Amino acid sequence: MNSNIAIRAEGLGKRYKLGALGSQHNSLRDALQAAFRPKKASGPTEFWALKDASFEIKRGENVGIVGLNGAGKSTLLKTLSQIVTPTTGKAEITGRLGALLEVGTGFHRELTGRENVFLYGSILGMSRAEVATKFDQIIAFSEIEKFIDTPVKRYSSGMYVRLAFAVAANLDPDILLLDEVLAVGDLGFQKKCIDFTRSLERRGSTILFVSHNMFSIKSMCPRVIYLRKGEIVFDGPTDEGLKLYEADSRLAQAPWYRHEGLEPPAVSIIDVKLMDEAGAEKSVFNFGERMRVRFRYRTTRPIERPEIRVGFDRADEVHCCTFSTFDDNIDIPMIDGEGELELTTAPINMVADQYMVTFNIRERTHQLCGQLGGTFHVRHPLFISHSYGVFHQPGQWKVNTRDQQAPQLVVNGRDR
């Protein structure tokens, strides 16, 4: 392989069988239950989580792996890290590889944090002596020193990530694979991890980064590989790839929502329009402008007294606001079949940035629907996110200087 190539994939594919576990009987009772269980209609018995993936990644490249839920992103990284054996094709890796694929991978729940540092270090290819030499800096990086002798089964997901990332960071990897793990830690630790990955980049390391956070992808990766249903449909500049992702994510399942069961969801959003007050469709709104969100739904059964929520999330997944029929005292006795709802927002006072519309429909306390409704931009020449946070509203100021006898009240720049 060319010495300038860190990763080469040729025709990588991973096929899984469906229903394999259901055909295994561990006892006479299992066999009898299976014999009398109603037969289901025949259907596909396997699916390809990854199919014919071929690409090369040069040393020192930062590459984002993007796609909707179930697109094959995690399968790709697990295959590259040799956790999963490919069904077809092969991958060649040149250099020392560190991988953070999911919370707790490589940890044993019954062992303490200290013991897991050595266990996970050995899995990543570090010798016991190397882990011992770096142990203090690993613990300092993780910031969980007082819990290091506690069994990790008592750790929060954030503590898992802190410790796992600290071990992987001190591996001094030539190649680092990150699969959405930074979404678990707090903002301070996320920044610490991003700063670390940037230091790896400056040292010439190669980074593959899976995330639903398009802001992080855009800021870290000049190149993206976009997966759709297990296949690579785009490999190139990040801006172009993210346009495809945004188009595909319209009405897709939200990353934070998990539909349980094989049956279709009880309710789905089937169409959405973002409009100004006059009813013209648009994707760029001026600061202070009202938005009309018109959307159609379809149910598979009657839903009594649903709560309809429409949310706005910033591009970095910071949740900015939620509009709720319950909170606005809108009583909807029932929705059944197809119908249409429309929300008119208050004047938008979120600062200039890109945002995603989200839908969440609940019946009592049970979530029935979580979907993405497309992106829009807020425009303002001054109020931009890196200077003003999430929103901006005028305040009332009292100015009392030495040469004034009485305080002067100034509202919106005008004396009152």
Contacts in CASP RR format, 6 or more apart in sequence:
PFRMAT RR
TARGET T0000
AUTHOR 0000-0000-0000
METHOD contacts of the structure
MODEL  1
MNSNIAIRAEGLGKRYKLGALGSQHNSLRDALQAAFRPKKASGPTEFWAL
KDASFEIKRGENVGIVGLNGAGKSTLLKTLSQIVTPTTGKAEITGRLGAL
LEVGTGFHRELTGRENVFLYGSILGMSRAEVATKFDQIIAFSEIEKFIDT
PVKRYSSGMYVRLAFAVAANLDPDILLLDEVLAVGDLGFQKKCIDFTRSL
ERRGSTILFVSHNMFSIKSMCPRVIYLRKGEIVFDGPTDEGLKLYEADSR
LAQAPWYRHEGLEPPAVSIIDVKLMDEAGAEKSVFNFGERMRVRFRYRTT
RPIERPEIRVGFDRADEVHCCTFSTFDDNIDIPMIDGEGELELTTAPINM
VADQYMVTFNIRERTHQLCGQLGGTFHVRHPLFISHSYGVFHQPGQWKVN
TRDQQAPQLVVNGRDR
1 8 0 8 1.000
1 92 0 8 1.000
1 94 0 8 1.000
3 94 0 8 1.000
4 58 0 8 1.000
4 59 0 8 1.000
5 56 0 8 1.000
5 57 0 8 1.000
5 58 0 8 1.000
5 59 0 8 1.000
5 92 0 8 1.000
5 94 0 8 1.000
6 57 0 8 1.000
6 58 0 8 1.000
6 59 0 8 1.000
6 60 0 8 1.000
6 61 0 8 1.000
6 93 0 8 1.000
6 94 0 8 1.000
6 95 0 8 1.000
6 174 0 8 1.000
6 175 0 8 1.000
6 206 0 8 1.000
7 55 0 8 1.000
7 56 0 8 1.000
7 57 0 8 1.000
7 80 0 8 1.000
7 91 0 8 1.000
7 92 0 8 1.000
7 93 0 8 1.000
7 94 0 8 1.000
7 175 0 8 1.000
7 206 0 8 1.000
7 208 0 8 1.000
8 55 0 8 1.000
8 56 0 8 1.000
8 57 0 8 1.000
8 91 0 8 1.000
8 92 0 8 1.000
9 53 0 8 1.000
9 54 0 8 1.000
9 55 0 8 1.000
9 56 0 8 1.000
9 80 0 8 1.000
9 89 0 8 1.000
9 90 0 8 1.000
9 91 0 8 1.000
10 54 0 8 1.000
10 89 0 8 1.000
10 90 0 8 1.000
10 91 0 8 1.000
11 52 0 8 1.000
11 53 0 8 1.000
11 54 0 8 1.000
11 88 0 8 1.000
11 89 0 8 1.000
11 90 0 8 1.000
12 50 0 8 1.000
12 52 0 8 1.000
12 53 0 8 1.000
12 54 0 8 1.000
12 76 0 8 1.000
12 79 0 8 1.000
12 86 0 8 1.000
12 88 0 8 1.000
12 89 0 8 1.000
12 90 0 8 1.000
12 91 0 8 1.000
13 48 0 8 1.000
13 49 0 8 1.000
13 50 0 8 1.000
13 51 0 8 1.000
13 52 0 8 1.000
13 53 0 8 1.000
13 79 0 8 1.000
13 86 0 8 1.000
13 87 0 8 1.000
13 88 0 8 1.000
13 89 0 8 1.000
14 48 0 8 1.000
14 49 0 8 1.000
14 50 0 8 1.000
14 75 0 8 1.000
14 79 0 8 1.000
14 84 0 8 1.000
14 86 0 8 1.000
14 87 0 8 1.000
15 46 0 8 1.000
15 47 0 8 1.000
15 48 0 8 1.000
15 49 0 8 1.000
15 87 0 8 1.000
15 88 0 8 1.000
16 46 0 8 1.000
16 47 0 8 1.000
16 48 0 8 1.000
16 49 0 8 1.000
17 45 0 8 1.000
17 46 0 8 1.000
18 44 0 8 1.000
18 45 0 8 1.000
18 46 0 8 1.000
18 47 0 8 1.000
19 45 0 8 1.000
22 34 0 8 1.000
23 34 0 8 1.000
25 31 0 8 1.000
25 34 0 8 1.000
48 87 0 8 1.000
48 230 0 8 1.000
49 70 0 8 1.000
49 72 0 8 1.000
49 75 0 8 1.000
49 230 0 8 1.000
50 72 0 8 1.000
50 75 0 8 1.000
50 76 0 8 1.000
50 79 0 8 1.000
50 86 0 8 1.000
50 230 0 8 1.000
51 230 0 8 1.000
51 231 0 8 1.000
52 88 0 8 1.000
52 231 0 8 1.000
53 76 0 8 1.000
53 227 0 8 1.000
53 230 0 8 1.000
53 231 0 8 1.000
53 232 0 8 1.000
54 232 0 8 1.000
55 225 0 8 1.000
55 232 0 8 1.000
55 235 0 8 1.000
57 63 0 8 1.000
57 206 0 8 1.000
57 208 0 8 1.000
58 206 0 8 1.000
59 174 0 8 1.000
59 204 0 8 1.000
59 206 0 8 1.000
60 201 0 8 1.000
60 204 0 8 1.000
60 205 0 8 1.000
60 206 0 8 1.000
60 207 0 8 1.000
61 206 0 8 1.000
61 207 0 8 1.000
61 223 0 8 1.000
62 197 0 8 1.000
62 201 0 8 1.000
62 206 0 8 1.000
62 207 0 8 1.000
62 209 0 8 1.000
62 220 0 8 1.000
62 221 0 8 1.000
62 222 0 8 1.000
62 223 0 8 1.000
63 206 0 8 1.000
63 207 0 8 1.000
63 208 0 8 1.000
63 209 0 8 1.000
63 221 0 8 1.000
63 223 0 8 1.000
63 224 0 8 1.000
63 225 0 8 1.000
64 208 0 8 1.000
64 209 0 8 1.000
64 210 0 8 1.000
64 211 0 8 1.000
64 217 0 8 1.000
64 220 0 8 1.000
64 221 0 8 1.000
64 223 0 8 1.000
64 224 0 8 1.000
64 225 0 8 1.000
64 238 0 8 1.000
65 73 0 8 1.000
65 76 0 8 1.000
65 77 0 8 1.000
65 208 0 8 1.000
65 209 0 8 1.000
65 210 0 8 1.000
65 224 0 8 1.000
65 225 0 8 1.000
65 227 0 8 1.000
66 73 0 8 1.000
66 210 0 8 1.000
66 211 0 8 1.000
66 214 0 8 1.000
66 217 0 8 1.000
66 224 0 8 1.000
66 225 0 8 1.000
66 226 0 8 1.000
66 227 0 8 1.000
66 241 0 8 1.000
66 242 0 8 1.000
66 245 0 8 1.000
67 73 0 8 1.000
67 226 0 8 1.000
67 227 0 8 1.000
67 228 0 8 1.000
67 245 0 8 1.000
67 248 0 8 1.000
68 228 0 8 1.000
68 245 0 8 1.000
68 248 0 8 1.000
68 249 0 8 1.000
68 252 0 8 1.000
68 253 0 8 1.000
69 252 0 8 1.000
69 253 0 8 1.000
69 255 0 8 1.000
70 229 0 8 1.000
70 230 0 8 1.000
71 227 0 8 1.000
71 228 0 8 1.000
71 229 0 8 1.000
71 230 0 8 1.000
72 227 0 8 1.000
72 230 0 8 1.000
73 179 0 8 1.000
73 210 0 8 1.000
73 227 0 8 1.000
74 101 0 8 1.000
74 102 0 8 1.000
74 179 0 8 1.000
74 180 0 8 1.000
74 210 0 8 1.000
75 84 0 8 1.000
75 230 0 8 1.000
76 227 0 8 1.000
77 99 0 8 1.000
77 101 0 8 1.000
77 177 0 8 1.000
77 179 0 8 1.000
77 208 0 8 1.000
77 210 0 8 1.000
78 84 0 8 1.000
78 101 0 8 1.000
79 85 0 8 1.000
79 86 0 8 1.000
79 91 0 8 1.000
80 91 0 8 1.000
80 93 0 8 1.000
80 177 0 8 1.000
80 208 0 8 1.000
81 97 0 8 1.000
81 98 0 8 1.000
81 99 0 8 1.000
81 101 0 8 1.000
81 177 0 8 1.000
83 99 0 8 1.000
83 101 0 8 1.000
83 105 0 8 1.000
93 175 0 8 1.000
94 174 0 8 1.000
95 174 0 8 1.000
95 175 0 8 1.000
96 125 0 8 1.000
96 171 0 8 1.000
96 172 0 8 1.000
96 173 0 8 1.000
96 174 0 8 1.000
96 175 0 8 1.000
97 124 0 8 1.000
97 173 0 8 1.000
97 174 0 8 1.000
97 175 0 8 1.000
97 176 0 8 1.000
97 177 0 8 1.000
98 124 0 8 1.000
98 168 0 8 1.000
98 171 0 8 1.000
98 173 0 8 1.000
98 175 0 8 1.000
98 176 0 8 1.000
98 177 0 8 1.000
99 105 0 8 1.000
99 124 0 8 1.000
99 168 0 8 1.000
99 176 0 8 1.000
99 177 0 8 1.000
99 179 0 8 1.000
100 161 0 8 1.000
100 164 0 8 1.000
100 165 0 8 1.000
100 168 0 8 1.000
100 176 0 8 1.000
100 177 0 8 1.000
100 178 0 8 1.000
100 179 0 8 1.000
100 181 0 8 1.000
101 177 0 8 1.000
101 179 0 8 1.000
101 181 0 8 1.000
102 179 0 8 1.000
102 180 0 8 1.000
102 181 0 8 1.000
103 157 0 8 1.000
103 158 0 8 1.000
103 160 0 8 1.000
103 161 0 8 1.000
103 164 0 8 1.000
103 181 0 8 1.000
103 184 0 8 1.000
104 152 0 8 1.000
104 160 0 8 1.000
104 164 0 8 1.000
105 164 0 8 1.000
106 116 0 8 1.000
106 119 0 8 1.000
106 120 0 8 1.000
106 123 0 8 1.000
106 164 0 8 1.000
107 116 0 8 1.000
107 119 0 8 1.000
107 120 0 8 1.000
107 152 0 8 1.000
107 160 0 8 1.000
107 163 0 8 1.000
107 164 0 8 1.000
108 115 0 8 1.000
108 116 0 8 1.000
108 119 0 8 1.000
108 152 0 8 1.000
109 151 0 8 1.000
109 152 0 8 1.000
109 153 0 8 1.000
110 151 0 8 1.000
110 153 0 8 1.000
111 119 0 8 1.000
111 151 0 8 1.000
111 152 0 8 1.000
112 148 0 8 1.000
112 149 0 8 1.000
112 150 0 8 1.000
112 151 0 8 1.000
112 152 0 8 1.000
113 147 0 8 1.000
113 148 0 8 1.000
113 149 0 8 1.000
113 150 0 8 1.000
113 151 0 8 1.000
113 152 0 8 1.000
113 155 0 8 1.000
113 163 0 8 1.000
114 148 0 8 1.000
114 149 0 8 1.000
116 152 0 8 1.000
116 163 0 8 1.000
117 131 0 8 1.000
117 135 0 8 1.000
117 138 0 8 1.000
117 139 0 8 1.000
117 148 0 8 1.000
117 163 0 8 1.000
117 167 0 8 1.000
118 128 0 8 1.000
118 131 0 8 1.000
118 132 0 8 1.000
120 164 0 8 1.000
120 167 0 8 1.000
121 131 0 8 1.000
121 167 0 8 1.000
121 171 0 8 1.000
122 128 0 8 1.000
122 131 0 8 1.000
124 167 0 8 1.000
124 168 0 8 1.000
124 171 0 8 1.000
125 171 0 8 1.000
126 134 0 8 1.000
126 171 0 8 1.000
131 138 0 8 1.000
131 167 0 8 1.000
134 170 0 8 1.000
137 170 0 8 1.000
138 166 0 8 1.000
138 167 0 8 1.000
138 169 0 8 1.000
138 170 0 8 1.000
139 145 0 8 1.000
139 148 0 8 1.000
139 166 0 8 1.000
141 165 0 8 1.000
141 166 0 8 1.000
141 169 0 8 1.000
141 170 0 8 1.000
141 192 0 8 1.000
142 162 0 8 1.000
142 163 0 8 1.000
142 165 0 8 1.000
142 166 0 8 1.000
143 162 0 8 1.000
143 189 0 8 1.000
144 155 0 8 1.000
144 159 0 8 1.000
144 162 0 8 1.000
144 163 0 8 1.000
147 155 0 8 1.000
147 159 0 8 1.000
152 159 0 8 1.000
152 160 0 8 1.000
152 163 0 8 1.000
155 163 0 8 1.000
157 184 0 8 1.000
157 185 0 8 1.000
158 184 0 8 1.000
158 185 0 8 1.000
158 186 0 8 1.000
158 189 0 8 1.000
160 184 0 8 1.000
161 181 0 8 1.000
161 182 0 8 1.000
161 184 0 8 1.000
161 185 0 8 1.000
161 189 0 8 1.000
162 185 0 8 1.000
162 189 0 8 1.000
164 181 0 8 1.000
165 181 0 8 1.000
165 193 0 8 1.000
168 176 0 8 1.000
169 193 0 8 1.000
169 196 0 8 1.000
173 200 0 8 1.000
173 205 0 8 1.000
174 205 0 8 1.000
174 206 0 8 1.000
175 205 0 8 1.000
175 206 0 8 1.000
175 207 0 8 1.000
175 208 0 8 1.000
176 197 0 8 1.000
176 200 0 8 1.000
176 205 0 8 1.000
176 206 0 8 1.000
176 207 0 8 1.000
176 208 0 8 1.000
177 207 0 8 1.000
177 208 0 8 1.000
178 197 0 8 1.000
178 207 0 8 1.000
178 208 0 8 1.000
178 209 0 8 1.000
178 210 0 8 1.000
178 211 0 8 1.000
179 210 0 8 1.000
180 210 0 8 1.000
180 211 0 8 1.000
180 212 0 8 1.000
182 190 0 8 1.000
182 193 0 8 1.000
182 194 0 8 1.000
182 211 0 8 1.000
182 216 0 8 1.000
183 211 0 8 1.000
183 212 0 8 1.000
183 213 0 8 1.000
183 317 0 8 1.000
194 216 0 8 1.000
194 220 0 8 1.000
197 207 0 8 1.000
197 209 0 8 1.000
197 220 0 8 1.000
198 220 0 8 1.000
200 207 0 8 1.000
201 207 0 8 1.000
207 220 0 8 1.000
207 221 0 8 1.000
209 216 0 8 1.000
209 217 0 8 1.000
209 220 0 8 1.000
209 221 0 8 1.000
211 217 0 8 1.000
212 255 0 8 1.000
212 317 0 8 1.000
213 316 0 8 1.000
213 317 0 8 1.000
214 242 0 8 1.000
214 245 0 8 1.000
214 246 0 8 1.000
214 315 0 8 1.000
215 314 0 8 1.000
215 315 0 8 1.000
215 316 0 8 1.000
215 317 0 8 1.000
216 316 0 8 1.000
217 224 0 8 1.000
217 238 0 8 1.000
217 242 0 8 1.000
218 238 0 8 1.000
218 239 0 8 1.000
218 242 0 8 1.000
218 315 0 8 1.000
221 238 0 8 1.000
222 237 0 8 1.000
222 238 0 8 1.000
223 235 0 8 1.000
223 236 0 8 1.000
223 237 0 8 1.000
223 238 0 8 1.000
224 234 0 8 1.000
224 235 0 8 1.000
224 236 0 8 1.000
224 237 0 8 1.000
224 238 0 8 1.000
224 241 0 8 1.000
224 242 0 8 1.000
225 232 0 8 1.000
225 234 0 8 1.000
225 235 0 8 1.000
225 236 0 8 1.000
226 232 0 8 1.000
226 233 0 8 1.000
226 234 0 8 1.000
226 235 0 8 1.000
226 241 0 8 1.000
226 244 0 8 1.000
226 245 0 8 1.000
227 233 0 8 1.000
228 248 0 8 1.000
233 244 0 8 1.000
234 240 0 8 1.000
234 241 0 8 1.000
234 244 0 8 1.000
246 374 0 8 1.000
246 375 0 8 1.000
249 356 0 8 1.000
249 372 0 8 1.000
249 373 0 8 1.000
249 374 0 8 1.000
250 272 0 8 1.000
250 372 0 8 1.000
250 373 0 8 1.000
250 374 0 8 1.000
251 269 0 8 1.000
251 270 0 8 1.000
251 271 0 8 1.000
251 272 0 8 1.000
251 371 0 8 1.000
251 372 0 8 1.000
251 373 0 8 1.000
251 374 0 8 1.000
252 371 0 8 1.000
252 372 0 8 1.000
253 259 0 8 1.000
253 370 0 8 1.000
253 371 0 8 1.000
253 372 0 8 1.000
254 358 0 8 1.000
254 359 0 8 1.000
254 360 0 8 1.000
254 370 0 8 1.000
254 371 0 8 1.000
254 372 0 8 1.000
256 370 0 8 1.000
257 360 0 8 1.000
257 367 0 8 1.000
257 369 0 8 1.000
257 370 0 8 1.000
257 371 0 8 1.000
259 265 0 8 1.000
263 300 0 8 1.000
264 300 0 8 1.000
265 300 0 8 1.000
265 368 0 8 1.000
265 369 0 8 1.000
266 299 0 8 1.000
266 300 0 8 1.000
266 301 0 8 1.000
266 303 0 8 1.000
266 363 0 8 1.000
266 368 0 8 1.000
266 369 0 8 1.000
267 297 0 8 1.000
267 298 0 8 1.000
267 299 0 8 1.000
267 300 0 8 1.000
267 303 0 8 1.000
267 306 0 8 1.000
267 335 0 8 1.000
267 361 0 8 1.000
267 368 0 8 1.000
267 369 0 8 1.000
268 297 0 8 1.000
268 298 0 8 1.000
268 369 0 8 1.000
268 371 0 8 1.000
269 295 0 8 1.000
269 296 0 8 1.000
269 297 0 8 1.000
269 359 0 8 1.000
269 369 0 8 1.000
269 371 0 8 1.000
269 373 0 8 1.000
270 296 0 8 1.000
270 297 0 8 1.000
270 298 0 8 1.000
270 338 0 8 1.000
271 295 0 8 1.000
271 296 0 8 1.000
272 293 0 8 1.000
272 294 0 8 1.000
272 295 0 8 1.000
272 296 0 8 1.000
272 357 0 8 1.000
272 359 0 8 1.000
272 373 0 8 1.000
272 374 0 8 1.000
273 281 0 8 1.000
273 292 0 8 1.000
273 293 0 8 1.000
273 294 0 8 1.000
273 295 0 8 1.000
274 281 0 8 1.000
274 282 0 8 1.000
274 283 0 8 1.000
274 291 0 8 1.000
274 292 0 8 1.000
274 293 0 8 1.000
274 357 0 8 1.000
274 374 0 8 1.000
274 376 0 8 1.000
275 281 0 8 1.000
275 282 0 8 1.000
275 291 0 8 1.000
275 292 0 8 1.000
275 293 0 8 1.000
275 294 0 8 1.000
276 282 0 8 1.000
276 285 0 8 1.000
276 289 0 8 1.000
276 290 0 8 1.000
276 291 0 8 1.000
276 292 0 8 1.000
277 289 0 8 1.000
277 290 0 8 1.000
277 292 0 8 1.000
277 344 0 8 1.000
279 292 0 8 1.000
282 376 0 8 1.000
283 375 0 8 1.000
283 376 0 8 1.000
283 377 0 8 1.000
284 376 0 8 1.000
284 377 0 8 1.000
284 378 0 8 1.000
284 379 0 8 1.000
285 291 0 8 1.000
285 348 0 8 1.000
285 376 0 8 1.000
285 377 0 8 1.000
285 378 0 8 1.000
285 379 0 8 1.000
286 378 0 8 1.000
286 379 0 8 1.000
286 380 0 8 1.000
287 348 0 8 1.000
287 349 0 8 1.000
287 350 0 8 1.000
287 351 0 8 1.000
287 352 0 8 1.000
287 378 0 8 1.000
287 379 0 8 1.000
287 380 0 8 1.000
287 383 0 8 1.000
287 392 0 8 1.000
288 347 0 8 1.000
288 348 0 8 1.000
288 349 0 8 1.000
289 347 0 8 1.000
289 348 0 8 1.000
290 344 0 8 1.000
290 345 0 8 1.000
290 346 0 8 1.000
290 347 0 8 1.000
290 348 0 8 1.000
291 344 0 8 1.000
291 345 0 8 1.000
291 348 0 8 1.000
291 376 0 8 1.000
292 342 0 8 1.000
292 343 0 8 1.000
292 344 0 8 1.000
292 345 0 8 1.000
293 310 0 8 1.000
293 342 0 8 1.000
293 343 0 8 1.000
293 344 0 8 1.000
293 345 0 8 1.000
293 357 0 8 1.000
294 340 0 8 1.000
294 341 0 8 1.000
294 342 0 8 1.000
295 340 0 8 1.000
295 341 0 8 1.000
295 342 0 8 1.000
295 359 0 8 1.000
295 373 0 8 1.000
296 338 0 8 1.000
296 339 0 8 1.000
296 340 0 8 1.000
297 335 0 8 1.000
297 338 0 8 1.000
297 339 0 8 1.000
297 340 0 8 1.000
297 341 0 8 1.000
297 361 0 8 1.000
297 369 0 8 1.000
298 337 0 8 1.000
298 338 0 8 1.000
298 339 0 8 1.000
299 335 0 8 1.000
299 336 0 8 1.000
299 337 0 8 1.000
299 338 0 8 1.000
301 336 0 8 1.000
302 334 0 8 1.000
302 335 0 8 1.000
302 336 0 8 1.000
303 334 0 8 1.000
303 335 0 8 1.000
303 336 0 8 1.000
303 361 0 8 1.000
303 363 0 8 1.000
303 368 0 8 1.000
304 333 0 8 1.000
304 334 0 8 1.000
304 363 0 8 1.000
305 331 0 8 1.000
305 332 0 8 1.000
305 333 0 8 1.000
305 334 0 8 1.000
305 363 0 8 1.000
305 364 0 8 1.000
306 325 0 8 1.000
306 332 0 8 1.000
306 334 0 8 1.000
306 335 0 8 1.000
306 361 0 8 1.000
306 362 0 8 1.000
306 363 0 8 1.000
306 368 0 8 1.000
307 324 0 8 1.000
307 325 0 8 1.000
307 326 0 8 1.000
307 361 0 8 1.000
307 362 0 8 1.000
307 363 0 8 1.000
308 324 0 8 1.000
308 325 0 8 1.000
308 330 0 8 1.000
308 332 0 8 1.000
308 341 0 8 1.000
308 359 0 8 1.000
308 361 0 8 1.000
309 322 0 8 1.000
309 323 0 8 1.000
309 324 0 8 1.000
309 325 0 8 1.000
309 359 0 8 1.000
309 360 0 8 1.000
309 361 0 8 1.000
309 362 0 8 1.000
310 322 0 8 1.000
310 323 0 8 1.000
310 343 0 8 1.000
310 357 0 8 1.000
310 358 0 8 1.000
310 359 0 8 1.000
311 319 0 8 1.000
311 320 0 8 1.000
311 321 0 8 1.000
311 322 0 8 1.000
311 323 0 8 1.000
311 357 0 8 1.000
311 358 0 8 1.000
311 359 0 8 1.000
311 360 0 8 1.000
312 319 0 8 1.000
312 320 0 8 1.000
312 321 0 8 1.000
312 322 0 8 1.000
312 350 0 8 1.000
312 355 0 8 1.000
312 356 0 8 1.000
312 357 0 8 1.000
312 358 0 8 1.000
313 319 0 8 1.000
313 320 0 8 1.000
313 355 0 8 1.000
313 356 0 8 1.000
313 358 0 8 1.000
314 320 0 8 1.000
314 350 0 8 1.000
314 353 0 8 1.000
314 354 0 8 1.000
314 355 0 8 1.000
314 356 0 8 1.000
314 385 0 8 1.000
314 390 0 8 1.000
315 353 0 8 1.000
315 354 0 8 1.000
315 355 0 8 1.000
315 356 0 8 1.000
315 375 0 8 1.000
318 390 0 8 1.000
320 350 0 8 1.000
320 355 0 8 1.000
320 390 0 8 1.000
320 391 0 8 1.000
321 350 0 8 1.000
323 343 0 8 1.000
323 345 0 8 1.000
325 331 0 8 1.000
325 332 0 8 1.000
348 378 0 8 1.000
349 391 0 8 1.000
349 392 0 8 1.000
349 393 0 8 1.000
350 378 0 8 1.000
350 390 0 8 1.000
350 391 0 8 1.000
351 378 0 8 1.000
351 380 0 8 1.000
351 383 0 8 1.000
351 384 0 8 1.000
351 385 0 8 1.000
351 387 0 8 1.000
351 388 0 8 1.000
351 389 0 8 1.000
351 390 0 8 1.000
351 391 0 8 1.000
351 392 0 8 1.000
352 377 0 8 1.000
352 378 0 8 1.000
352 379 0 8 1.000
352 380 0 8 1.000
352 381 0 8 1.000
352 383 0 8 1.000
352 384 0 8 1.000
352 385 0 8 1.000
353 377 0 8 1.000
353 378 0 8 1.000
353 384 0 8 1.000
353 385 0 8 1.000
354 375 0 8 1.000
354 376 0 8 1.000
354 377 0 8 1.000
355 375 0 8 1.000
355 376 0 8 1.000
355 377 0 8 1.000
355 378 0 8 1.000
356 372 0 8 1.000
356 373 0 8 1.000
356 374 0 8 1.000
356 375 0 8 1.000
357 372 0 8 1.000
357 373 0 8 1.000
357 374 0 8 1.000
357 375 0 8 1.000
357 376 0 8 1.000
358 370 0 8 1.000
358 371 0 8 1.000
358 372 0 8 1.000
358 373 0 8 1.000
359 369 0 8 1.000
359 370 0 8 1.000
359 371 0 8 1.000
359 372 0 8 1.000
359 373 0 8 1.000
360 367 0 8 1.000
360 369 0 8 1.000
360 370 0 8 1.000
361 367 0 8 1.000
361 368 0 8 1.000
361 369 0 8 1.000
361 370 0 8 1.000
362 368 0 8 1.000
383 392 0 8 1.000
394 411 0 8 1.000
394 412 0 8 1.000
395 411 0 8 1.000
395 412 0 8 1.000
396 409 0 8 1.000
396 410 0 8 1.000
396 411 0 8 1.000
397 409 0 8 1.000
397 410 0 8 1.000
397 411 0 8 1.000
398 407 0 8 1.000
398 408 0 8 1.000
398 409 0 8 1.000
398 410 0 8 1.000
399 407 0 8 1.000
399 408 0 8 1.000
399 409 0 8 1.000
399 410 0 8 1.000
400 406 0 8 1.000
400 407 0 8 1.000
400 408 0 8 1.000
408 415 0 8 1.000
409 415 0 8 1.000
409 416 0 8 1.000
410 416 0 8 1.000
END
